[in-house]
């Protein structure tokens, strides 16, 4: 930049037009002192544009980390997240050290939105400051603690066990249970804590190592905990003894899936088949010659396209038909939730939110109140519908149901809602 350009830019610093100053704040060719001057600009829009500028000197970054505007601080955190992986070898050590100092400031921000960006930045960084990662892991907001609890290689089993046993963010134990390669010791702690959502998540994690004695304890508790039945049936390396115990209490459709497992020996498969036949007979159908068992859209075996009503309509077909008829709405989902029709609720939410059914299934299996709120928000449903799904489909106790609107008619901010969807792969 020559002297004339410098003088021109200097005059623009005090231009009354915010648009002019914001464009100036975006420039990467300005001298550092001009960029630093804009950190005191009266307009948060100008300071926000400045925070996003990769050419901003580190001293200015540190100043903006304490800016009065949450949007400016969040924008700065987002820039740091983008810049960190792109550091060149020659500048890596010094620049990385400066970035970490900036992140340490932002990690103490009063806004969960800002801390959440820091957590996303550091969740899989192997050389991040360990104390900073531990601080984020203990945050009271799952949007902050969740990413590092699930992914950070810096958290030891001791750190994670403390969190599982303590009173931290709701859903923290489930985030721990999603980690790749959960150790037997950590699995023991999750089961011992007896968090229904976390144990369901652990069982559904194929890389989690679970001792046979620990799995026996889960099976002891499982008959009254429907959220565990599906993950138990699908659990890898299930022993024949465990399979027989599970067959005694899971729904008929789950028992049939159990029978189809290739890793069970012939005797166990026959024993499970016998249990299925007994269930059908007790229900008044199949081998007994009596009337067929009445099925509802909640039956899990309908998901594969089995019968669905008098005209052979499957649950999925019904959902799509109601969507075409413009009848797939709040009333339909509330009615299905009250009737216990979990499969219909799952497929309807997936259809309306335009997300995969398996992502909704993860939310329902984890009995995540925040996850349900996020899906209903994306599906453009009303909060009372989300409350009904929490109460009837998830069977949450009253104290766990999210029903108080705090932001735009919802219990969470847009950033938190989007994070929940991303967290469950929606």
C-alpha positions as CSV (number, residue, x, y, z in Angstrom):
1,X,0.0,0.0,0.0
2,X,1.5,3.3,-1.1
3,X,1.2,6.6,0.8
4,X,-1.8,7.9,-1.2
5,X,-3.7,4.6,-0.6
6,X,-2.8,4.8,3.1
7,X,-4.2,8.3,3.4
8,X,-7.3,7.4,1.5
9,X,-7.9,4.4,3.8
10,X,-7.2,6.6,6.8
11,X,-9.9,9.0,5.8
12,X,-12.4,6.2,5.4
13,X,-11.9,5.2,9.0
14,X,-14.2,8.0,10.0
15,X,-16.6,7.8,7.1
16,X,-20.2,8.2,8.4
17,X,-21.3,5.3,6.1
18,X,-21.2,2.0,8.0
19,X,-21.0,0.2,4.7
20,X,-17.8,2.0,3.8
21,X,-16.2,1.2,7.1
22,X,-17.3,-2.4,7.1
23,X,-15.8,-2.9,3.7
24,X,-12.6,-1.3,5.0
25,X,-12.6,-3.8,7.9
26,X,-12.7,-6.7,5.5
27,X,-9.6,-5.6,3.6
28,X,-6.5,-7.8,4.0
29,X,-4.1,-5.3,2.5
30,X,-4.4,-2.5,5.2
31,X,-1.6,-1.7,7.6
32,X,-2.1,-3.3,11.0
33,X,-2.6,0.1,12.8
34,X,-5.6,0.9,10.6
35,X,-7.2,-2.4,11.3
36,X,-6.5,-2.0,15.0
37,X,-8.2,1.4,14.9
38,X,-11.4,-0.2,13.8
39,X,-11.7,-2.3,16.9
40,X,-13.1,0.8,18.6
41,X,-15.7,1.5,15.8
42,X,-19.1,2.3,17.2
43,X,-20.9,-0.2,14.9
44,X,-20.9,-3.9,15.8
45,X,-21.4,-4.6,12.1
46,X,-18.0,-3.0,11.4
47,X,-16.3,-4.8,14.3
48,X,-18.0,-8.0,13.2
49,X,-16.5,-7.7,9.7
50,X,-13.2,-6.9,11.3
51,X,-13.3,-10.0,13.6
52,X,-13.7,-12.2,10.5
53,X,-10.6,-10.7,8.8
54,X,-7.7,-13.2,8.8
55,X,-5.2,-10.4,8.4
56,X,-6.1,-8.8,11.8
57,X,-3.1,-8.5,14.1
58,X,-3.2,-10.7,17.2
59,X,-3.5,-7.7,19.6
60,X,-6.7,-6.7,17.8
61,X,-8.0,-10.3,18.1
62,X,-7.4,-10.2,21.8
63,X,-9.2,-6.9,22.1
64,X,-12.2,-8.2,20.1
65,X,-12.3,-11.3,22.4
66,X,-13.7,-9.0,25.0
67,X,-16.0,-7.1,22.7
68,X,-19.5,-6.1,24.1
69,X,-21.2,-7.8,21.2
70,X,-21.8,-11.5,21.3
71,X,-22.0,-11.6,17.5
72,X,-18.5,-10.0,17.2
73,X,-17.0,-12.5,19.7
74,X,-18.7,-15.4,18.0
75,X,-17.4,-14.2,14.6
76,X,-13.9,-14.0,16.0
77,X,-14.2,-17.6,17.4
78,X,-15.4,-18.8,14.0
79,X,-12.4,-17.1,12.2
80,X,-10.0,-18.8,14.6
81,X,-11.7,-22.1,13.9
82,X,-11.1,-21.6,10.2
83,X,-7.5,-20.4,10.5
84,X,-6.1,-23.0,12.9
85,X,-6.0,-25.9,10.4
86,X,-4.5,-23.8,7.6
87,X,-1.3,-22.6,9.4
88,X,1.9,-23.1,7.3
89,X,4.8,-25.0,8.8
90,X,7.0,-21.9,9.1
91,X,4.5,-19.9,11.1
92,X,2.8,-22.8,12.9
93,X,4.5,-22.6,16.4
94,X,4.2,-18.9,17.0
95,X,0.8,-18.4,15.4
96,X,-0.7,-21.5,17.1
97,X,0.5,-20.2,20.5
98,X,-1.3,-16.9,19.8
99,X,-4.4,-18.6,18.6
100,X,-4.5,-20.8,21.7
101,X,-4.3,-17.7,23.9
102,X,-7.2,-16.2,22.1
103,X,-9.2,-19.4,22.5
104,X,-8.5,-19.4,26.2
105,X,-10.1,-16.0,26.5
106,X,-13.1,-17.0,24.4
107,X,-13.6,-20.3,26.3
108,X,-14.5,-18.2,29.4
109,X,-17.1,-16.2,27.4
110,X,-20.5,-15.8,29.1
111,X,-22.3,-16.8,25.9
112,X,-22.6,-20.6,25.3
113,X,-22.7,-19.9,21.6
114,X,-19.1,-18.5,21.7
115,X,-17.8,-21.3,24.0
116,X,-19.5,-23.8,21.7
117,X,-17.4,-22.6,18.7
118,X,-14.3,-22.9,20.8
119,X,-15.3,-26.5,21.7
120,X,-15.9,-27.4,18.0
121,X,-12.4,-25.9,17.2
122,X,-10.6,-27.9,19.8
123,X,-12.6,-31.1,19.9
124,X,-10.0,-33.2,17.9
125,X,-6.9,-31.1,18.3
126,X,-4.2,-33.3,19.9
127,X,-1.9,-30.5,21.0
128,X,-4.6,-28.2,22.5
129,X,-4.0,-27.1,26.1
130,X,-5.3,-30.0,28.2
131,X,-6.6,-27.8,31.0
132,X,-8.6,-25.8,28.4
133,X,-10.2,-29.0,27.0
134,X,-11.0,-30.2,30.6
135,X,-12.7,-26.9,31.3
136,X,-14.8,-27.2,28.1
137,X,-15.7,-30.8,29.0
138,X,-17.1,-29.7,32.3
139,X,-19.2,-26.9,30.8
140,X,-22.9,-26.7,32.0
141,X,-24.1,-26.5,28.4
142,X,-24.1,-29.7,26.2
143,X,-23.5,-27.6,23.1
144,X,-20.1,-26.7,24.7
145,X,-19.1,-29.9,26.5
146,X,-20.5,-32.4,23.9
147,X,-18.0,-32.0,21.1
148,X,-14.9,-32.5,23.4
149,X,-16.5,-35.2,25.4
150,X,-17.2,-37.2,22.3
151,X,-14.0,-36.5,20.3
152,X,-11.1,-35.1,22.3
153,X,-8.1,-37.4,22.5
154,X,-6.8,-35.4,25.5
155,X,-9.5,-36.5,27.9
156,X,-8.4,-39.5,30.0
157,X,-10.6,-42.3,31.4
158,X,-10.2,-40.6,34.8
159,X,-11.6,-37.3,33.3
160,X,-14.5,-39.0,31.6
161,X,-15.4,-41.2,34.6
162,X,-15.5,-38.1,36.8
163,X,-17.9,-36.5,34.4
164,X,-20.1,-39.6,34.1
165,X,-20.3,-39.9,37.9
166,X,-20.8,-36.1,38.5
167,X,-23.6,-33.6,37.8
168,X,-22.6,-31.9,34.6
169,X,-24.5,-31.0,31.5
170,X,-27.6,-33.0,30.8
171,X,-26.6,-35.5,28.1
172,X,-22.9,-35.4,28.9
173,X,-22.8,-39.1,29.7
174,X,-24.4,-39.9,26.4
175,X,-21.7,-37.8,24.6
176,X,-19.0,-39.8,26.4
177,X,-20.8,-43.1,25.4
178,X,-20.5,-42.1,21.8
179,X,-16.7,-42.0,21.9
180,X,-14.8,-44.3,19.6
181,X,-13.3,-47.3,21.5
182,X,-14.9,-46.7,24.9
183,X,-12.9,-48.8,27.4
184,X,-14.3,-51.5,29.6
185,X,-13.5,-49.4,32.6
186,X,-15.4,-46.4,31.2
187,X,-18.3,-48.6,30.2
188,X,-18.5,-49.9,33.7
189,X,-18.8,-46.4,35.0
190,X,-21.6,-45.5,32.5
191,X,-23.6,-48.5,33.5
192,X,-23.0,-48.0,37.1
193,X,-24.3,-44.4,36.9
194,X,-27.5,-45.9,35.4
195,X,-28.3,-43.0,33.1
196,X,-30.9,-44.6,30.7
197,X,-30.0,-42.4,27.7
198,X,-26.3,-43.0,28.2
199,X,-26.6,-46.7,28.6
200,X,-28.7,-46.9,25.4
201,X,-26.1,-44.9,23.5
202,X,-23.3,-47.1,24.9
203,X,-25.1,-50.3,23.8
204,X,-25.5,-48.8,20.3
205,X,-21.8,-47.9,20.0
206,X,-20.3,-50.9,18.2
207,X,-16.7,-49.8,19.2
208,X,-17.5,-49.7,22.9
209,X,-15.9,-52.5,25.0
210,X,-18.4,-53.9,27.5
211,X,-17.4,-56.7,29.9
212,X,-19.7,-59.7,30.0
213,X,-20.5,-59.1,33.7
214,X,-21.4,-55.5,32.9
215,X,-23.7,-56.6,30.1
216,X,-25.4,-59.1,32.4
217,X,-26.1,-56.2,34.8
218,X,-27.7,-54.2,31.9
219,X,-29.8,-57.2,30.9
220,X,-31.0,-57.5,34.5
221,X,-32.3,-54.0,34.4
222,X,-33.5,-54.0,30.8
223,X,-37.0,-55.5,30.9
224,X,-38.6,-52.3,32.0
225,X,-36.3,-50.0,29.9
226,X,-37.6,-50.2,26.3
227,X,-34.9,-47.8,25.1
228,X,-32.3,-50.5,25.7
229,X,-34.1,-53.3,23.8
230,X,-33.1,-52.5,20.2
231,X,-29.5,-51.7,21.0
232,X,-29.2,-54.9,23.0
233,X,-30.5,-57.0,20.1
234,X,-28.1,-55.4,17.7
235,X,-25.1,-55.5,20.2
236,X,-22.0,-57.0,18.5
237,X,-20.5,-60.3,19.8
238,X,-23.6,-61.2,21.9
239,X,-23.1,-64.5,23.8
240,X,-25.7,-67.3,23.4
241,X,-26.6,-67.0,27.0
242,X,-27.2,-63.2,26.7
243,X,-29.3,-63.7,23.6
244,X,-31.6,-66.2,25.4
245,X,-32.0,-63.8,28.3
246,X,-32.9,-60.9,26.0
247,X,-35.3,-63.0,24.0
248,X,-37.4,-63.5,27.1
249,X,-38.5,-59.8,27.4
250,X,-38.1,-57.9,24.1
251,X,-40.9,-57.4,21.7
252,X,-41.7,-60.1,19.1
253,X,-40.1,-58.1,16.3
254,X,-36.9,-57.7,18.2
255,X,-36.9,-61.4,19.1
256,X,-37.1,-62.2,15.4
257,X,-34.1,-59.9,14.7
258,X,-32.3,-61.7,17.5
259,X,-33.1,-65.1,15.9
260,X,-31.7,-63.9,12.6
261,X,-28.2,-63.1,14.0
262,X,-25.5,-65.1,12.3
263,X,-23.3,-65.4,15.4
264,X,-25.7,-67.5,17.4
265,X,-25.3,-71.3,17.5
266,X,-28.2,-73.5,16.1
267,X,-29.5,-74.5,19.6
268,X,-29.7,-70.8,20.7
269,X,-31.5,-69.9,17.5
270,X,-34.0,-72.6,18.0
271,X,-34.6,-71.5,21.6
272,X,-35.2,-67.9,20.5
273,X,-37.5,-69.2,17.7
274,X,-39.4,-71.1,20.3
275,X,-39.8,-68.0,22.4
276,X,-41.1,-66.1,19.3
277,X,-43.7,-68.9,18.6
278,X,-44.8,-68.8,22.2
279,X,-45.3,-65.0,22.0
280,X,-47.4,-65.4,18.9
281,X,-49.5,-68.1,20.5
282,X,-50.0,-66.0,23.7
283,X,-51.1,-63.1,21.6
284,X,-53.7,-65.2,19.9
285,X,-52.2,-65.6,16.5
286,X,-49.8,-67.7,14.4
287,X,-49.5,-71.3,15.6
288,X,-52.4,-71.2,18.0
289,X,-54.9,-70.8,15.1
290,X,-56.6,-67.9,16.9
291,X,-57.2,-64.4,15.6
292,X,-54.1,-62.5,14.5
293,X,-52.6,-60.1,16.9
294,X,-53.7,-56.5,16.4
295,X,-50.8,-54.4,15.2
296,X,-50.3,-50.7,15.4
297,X,-48.0,-48.4,13.6
298,X,-45.7,-48.6,16.6
299,X,-44.6,-52.2,15.7
300,X,-40.9,-52.1,14.8
301,X,-41.3,-54.8,12.1
302,X,-43.4,-52.4,10.1
303,X,-40.4,-50.3,9.3
304,X,-39.2,-52.8,6.7
305,X,-42.5,-52.4,4.8
306,X,-44.8,-55.0,6.4
307,X,-48.5,-54.7,6.5
308,X,-50.0,-51.4,7.6
309,X,-53.8,-51.4,7.9
310,X,-56.7,-52.9,6.1
311,X,-55.3,-52.0,2.6
312,X,-51.8,-53.2,3.2
313,X,-50.5,-49.7,3.8
314,X,-47.1,-49.5,5.5
315,X,-46.3,-46.9,8.1
316,X,-44.0,-45.2,5.7
317,X,-46.7,-45.2,3.0
318,X,-49.1,-43.7,5.5
319,X,-46.8,-40.9,6.4
320,X,-46.1,-40.0,2.8
321,X,-49.9,-40.2,2.0
322,X,-50.7,-37.9,4.9
323,X,-48.0,-35.5,3.7
324,X,-49.5,-35.4,0.2
325,X,-53.0,-34.8,1.7
326,X,-51.6,-32.1,3.9
327,X,-52.7,-33.9,7.0
328,X,-49.2,-34.7,8.4
329,X,-49.3,-31.9,11.0
330,X,-49.1,-31.2,14.7
331,X,-52.5,-32.9,15.4
332,X,-51.4,-36.1,13.6
333,X,-48.1,-36.4,15.5
334,X,-49.7,-35.6,18.9
335,X,-52.4,-38.2,18.3
336,X,-49.7,-40.8,17.3
337,X,-47.6,-40.0,20.4
338,X,-50.6,-40.3,22.7
339,X,-51.4,-43.7,21.0
340,X,-47.9,-45.0,21.6
341,X,-47.2,-45.2,17.8
342,X,-43.5,-44.5,18.0
343,X,-42.6,-45.6,14.5
344,X,-45.2,-43.3,13.0
345,X,-43.8,-40.4,15.2
346,X,-40.3,-41.2,14.0
347,X,-41.0,-41.4,10.3
348,X,-43.3,-38.3,10.5
349,X,-40.7,-36.2,12.2
350,X,-38.1,-37.4,9.6
351,X,-40.4,-36.6,6.7
352,X,-41.4,-33.1,8.0
353,X,-37.9,-32.1,9.0
354,X,-36.4,-33.5,5.8
355,X,-33.8,-35.6,7.7
356,X,-32.9,-39.3,7.8
357,X,-35.1,-41.5,9.9
358,X,-32.0,-43.1,11.5
359,X,-31.1,-39.7,12.9
360,X,-34.5,-39.3,14.5
361,X,-34.2,-42.9,15.8
362,X,-30.9,-41.9,17.6
363,X,-32.7,-39.0,19.3
364,X,-35.7,-41.2,20.4
365,X,-33.4,-44.0,21.5
366,X,-31.3,-41.6,23.5
367,X,-34.5,-40.1,24.9
368,X,-33.1,-36.7,24.3
369,X,-35.5,-33.9,25.1
370,X,-33.3,-31.3,23.4
371,X,-33.0,-33.5,20.3
372,X,-36.8,-33.7,20.0
373,X,-37.1,-30.0,20.4
374,X,-34.6,-29.4,17.6
375,X,-36.3,-31.9,15.2
376,X,-39.7,-30.4,15.9
377,X,-38.3,-26.9,15.3
378,X,-36.7,-28.0,12.0
379,X,-40.0,-29.7,11.0
380,X,-41.8,-26.3,11.7
381,X,-44.1,-27.9,14.3
382,X,-45.3,-26.2,17.5
383,X,-43.7,-26.5,20.9
384,X,-46.7,-28.3,22.4
385,X,-46.1,-31.1,19.8
386,X,-42.5,-31.4,21.0
387,X,-43.8,-31.5,24.6
388,X,-46.2,-34.3,23.7
389,X,-43.4,-36.4,22.0
390,X,-41.2,-35.9,25.1
391,X,-44.0,-36.9,27.5
392,X,-45.5,-39.8,25.5
393,X,-43.0,-41.2,23.1
394,X,-39.9,-40.6,25.3
395,X,-41.8,-41.2,28.5
396,X,-39.8,-38.5,30.3
397,X,-40.6,-37.5,33.8
398,X,-42.1,-34.0,34.2
399,X,-38.9,-32.5,35.5
400,X,-37.0,-33.6,32.4
401,X,-39.5,-32.2,29.8
402,X,-38.5,-29.0,28.1
403,X,-41.6,-26.9,27.7
404,X,-40.6,-23.3,28.6
405,X,-40.2,-21.1,25.6
406,X,-37.1,-18.8,25.9
407,X,-36.1,-17.9,22.4
408,X,-38.5,-17.3,19.5
409,X,-41.0,-19.7,21.0
410,X,-38.5,-22.4,21.8
411,X,-36.5,-23.4,24.9
412,X,-33.2,-23.1,23.0
413,X,-31.4,-20.6,20.8
414,X,-31.1,-21.2,17.0
415,X,-27.4,-22.0,17.5
416,X,-28.2,-24.7,20.1
417,X,-31.0,-26.2,18.0
418,X,-28.7,-26.5,15.0
419,X,-26.0,-28.0,17.2
420,X,-28.4,-30.7,18.5
421,X,-29.3,-31.7,14.9
422,X,-25.6,-31.9,14.0
423,X,-24.8,-33.8,17.1
424,X,-27.3,-36.6,16.2
425,X,-26.3,-36.6,12.5
426,X,-29.5,-35.0,11.3
